[in-house]
């Protein structure tokens, strides 16, 4: 498998289901992600601008490949309502061969 074809996950958070769905749909439509999982109901406690904050957020897990990571993050940043969105690339060490093949096929038309 080529290095750029290796599967990765990109973790992000959003303030609302609507914002997450908008970003996720765009990623899948552009073939930048094979799938996104949107998980509501998370509570985040974090430091921002010198103060401790607590908010409800939505988690998005983006399933893509390494060669598309920068394009995925740029696409999310364009539609994300946060000034500094959480975008973390998580390498995948293994998985179902058939699923990984599907992921690569589903993102084949994305830019690398």
ROPA-231551 format. One record per residue: residue in three letters; x negated, y, z negated of N, C-alpha, C in turn. Coordinates in steps of 0.001 Angstrom, whole numbers, padded with zeros to 6 digits, always signed. Each point is the difference from the previous one (the first is absolute). Example, Ala and Ser with C-alpha at 12.3 -4.5 7.8 and 13.67 -1.06 7.14 Angstrom:
<atoms>
ALA-013190-005690-007800+000890+001190+000000-000900+001200+000000
SER+000350+001050+000720-000820+001190-000060+000770+001090-000730
</atoms>
This chain:
<atoms>
UNK-000851-001182+000000+000851+001182+000000-000895+001244+000000
UNK+000336+000944+000839-000742+001257+000050+000223+000801-001278
UNK-000983+000777-000388+000085+000796-001227+001228+000910-000010
UNK+000285+000661+001125+001148+000910+000074+001340-000710-000068
UNK+000018-001324+000234+001238-000768-000061+000283-000565-001392
UNK-000937+000131-000928+000221-000541-001341+001194+000699-000655
UNK+000884-000784-000624+001168+000603-000635-000376+000806-001239
UNK+000721+001081-000205-000139+000823-001206+001399+000394-000463
UNK+000070+000437-001235+001206+000624-000534-000355+001436-000321
UNK+000919+000901+000230-000185+001388-000435+001117+000292-000985
UNK-000403+000396-001191+000930+000308-001086+000271+001495+000007
UNK+001273+000356-000127+000363+001414-000090+001226+000144-000889
UNK+000254+001205-000442+001203+000307-000782+000706+001197+000606
UNK+001317+000039-000215+000839+001064+000551+000991+000468-001055
UNK+000511+001220+000124+000953+000510-000985+001424-000500+000200
UNK+000300-000556+001191+001379-000435+000272+000004-001137+001008
UNK+001084-000760-000026+000200-001064+000984+000014+000588+001411
UNK+000671+001130+000166+000117+000619+001329-001377+000336+000581
UNK-000875+000577-000827-001338+000358+000476-000802-001251+000353
UNK+000106-001034-000817-000717-001252+000270+000524-000668+001264
UNK+001317-000036+000162+000578-000628+001188-000384+000749+001275
UNK-000030+001315-000071-000397+000792+001171-001430-000338+000402
UNK-000909+000008-000962-001405-000305+000295-000156-001442+000466
UNK+000667-000923-000677-000119-001411+000348+000529-000319+001384
UNK+001161+000552+000334+000577-000241+001324-000928+000516+001098
UNK-000587+001158-000220-000909+000562+000992-001219-000900+000202
UNK-000545-000537-001088-001168-000881+000100+000316-001265+000795
UNK+001143-000599-000270+000370-001232+000703+000342+000305+001464
UNK+000718+001095+000256+000349+000362+001373-001233+000269+000854
UNK-001034+000590-000605-001244+000305+000723-000962-001189+000046
UNK+000402-001143-000537-000850-001193-000067-001247+000223-000843
UNK+000057+000950-000929-001115+000218-000916+000086-000941-001201
UNK+001181-000530-000257+000207-000968-001071+000895-001111+000521
UNK-000278-001212-000446+000861-001123+000351+001255+000031-000859
UNK-000146+000476-001223+001091-000008-000971-000341+000980-001111
UNK+001013+000585-000596-000185+000758-001234+000995-000527-001027
UNK-000437-000070-001230+000887-000353-001108+000230+001254-000817
UNK+001254+000325-000240+000374+001185-000775+000638-000494-001287
UNK-000617+000363-001113+000411-000511-001309+000386+001173-000896
UNK+001290+000160-000262+000440+001116-000861-000153-000339-001480
UNK+000137+001038-000829+000110-000206-001437-001297-000014-000778
UNK-001059+000581+000519-001263+000048-000715-000092+001306-000795
UNK-000557-000079-001189-000293+001194-000775-001504+000237+000052
UNK-000392+001194+000391-001419+000370+000060-000308+001012-001091
UNK-001079-000242-000704-000520+000951-000982-001413+000328+000456
UNK-000261+001284+000221-001258+000390+000623-000357+001431-000412
UNK-001256+000331+000210-000458+001357-000271-000011+000762+001317
UNK+000625+001183+000007+000029+000840+001199-000080+001445-000436
UNK-000958+000723+000578-000209+001413-000291-000113+000254-001505
UNK-000754-000887-000668-000322+000192-001407+001051-000452-000991
UNK+001112-000528+000464+001065-000415-000913+000414-001440+000276
UNK+000442-000660-001055+000505-001359+000136+001427+000072+000560
UNK+000253-000760+001066+001290+000006+000680+000637-001385-000102
UNK+001314-000042+000104+000747-001262+000036+001120+000158+001023
UNK+000009-000885+001011+000994+000088+001059+000442-001390+000442
UNK+001196-000077+000528+000448-001200+000695-000539+000073+001418
UNK-000507-001109+000489-000534-000037+001359+000403-001302+000676
UNK-000253-000029+001287+000244-001149+000847-001352-000499+000487
UNK-000250-001290-000095-001243-000586+000503+000208-000449+001444
UNK-000995+000242+000830-000004-000559+001350-001286-000786+000176
UNK+000158-001233+000465-001141-000832+000362+000044-000158+001516
UNK-001046+000461+000646-000081+000003+001456-000908-001151+000426
UNK+000511-000874+000855-000761-001152+000481-000492+000308+001408
UNK-001320+000078+000120-000596+000385+001272-001349-000673+000141
UNK-000819+000507+000901-001347-000548+000159-001029+001114-000150
UNK-001205-000415-000328-001069+000931-000365-000230+001094+001046
UNK+000044-000349+001269-000255+000976+001061+001037+001106+000097
UNK+001144-000187-000660+001065+001011+000048+000104+000822-001282
UNK-000845-000265-000977+000119+000650-001314+000012+001526+000100
UNK-000912+000572+000721-000068+001468+000092+001232+000572+000697
UNK+000456-000660+001051+001202+000460+000713+001232-000108-000888
UNK+000103-001078-000768+001126-000167-000928-000004+001127-001022
UNK-001149+000246-000617-000060+001045-001035+000286+001381+000581
UNK-000483+000275+001200+000276+001289+000633+001491+000154+000293
UNK+000632-001063+000467+001434+000037+000289+000809+000241-001270
UNK-000354-000688-001075+000705+000184-001274-000173+001431-000504
UNK-001214+000518+000063-000258+001371-000474+000845+001031+000748
UNK+000256-000236+001282+000776+000960+000792+001443+000133-000464
UNK+000571-001061-000559+001412+000035-000402+000192-000055-001512
UNK-001064-000158-000750+000104-000167-001456+000250+001345-000679
UNK+000947+000043-000944+000282+001265-000677-001028+000402-001060
UNK-000855-000914-000446-001016+000342-001006-001187+000698+000648
UNK-000616+000904-000732-001228+000650+000444-001134-001012+000085
UNK-000070-000892-000981-001051-001005-000076+000647-001377-000172
UNK+000464-000603+001086+000663-001304-000139-000980-001100-000403
UNK+000495-000944-000781-000786-001191-000330-000111-000852+001252
UNK-001200-000258+000436-000265-000871+001142-001247-000804-000327
UNK+000196-001265-000321-001107-000869-000376-000031-001209+000924
UNK-001155-000259+000598-000169-001151+000873-000450-001177-000858
UNK+000741-001105+000119-000289-001205-000778-000361-001120+000976
UNK-001237-000499-000071-000370-001090+000908+000756-001276-000341
UNK+000253-000814+001012+000653-001292-000176-001067-001071+000212
UNK-000140-000877-000953-001043-001025+000062+000435-001280+000696
UNK+001283-000176+000215+000475-001212+000649+001503+000067+000139
UNK+000579-001094+000430+001448-000063+000145+000381-001031+001036
UNK+001273-000092+000257+000529-000929+000989-000500+000389+001389
UNK-000612-000935+000682-000498+000275+001344+001091+000458+000946
UNK+001170-000629-000100+001119+000377+000876+000465+001422-000297
UNK+000039+000371-001277+000425+001357-000364-001012+001026+000489
UNK-001276-000293-000167-001051+000925+000452+000050+000143+001525
UNK+000223-001096+000703+000147+000077+001465+001170+000907+000377
UNK+001129-000138-000712+001168+000846+000265-000332+001464-000267
UNK-000703+000273-001098-000370+001378-000346-000847+000613+001111
UNK-000975-000742+000485-000854+000504+001082+000814+000246+001270
UNK+000889-000944+000329+000841+000158+001190+000932+001199-000127
UNK+000595+000180-001179+000963+001090-000210-000650+001375+000053
UNK-001303+000070-000212-000708+001282+000023-000899+000139+001230
UNK+000127-000915+000942-000885-000001+001175+000106+001267+000829
UNK+001182+000633+000017+000161+001210+000797-000340+001272-000765
UNK-000426-000147-001281-000438+001168-000763-001391+000399+000459
UNK-000361+001221-000253-001332+000466+000395-001026-000529-000985
UNK-001179-000382+000502-001068-000484-000886-001141+000972-000035
</atoms>
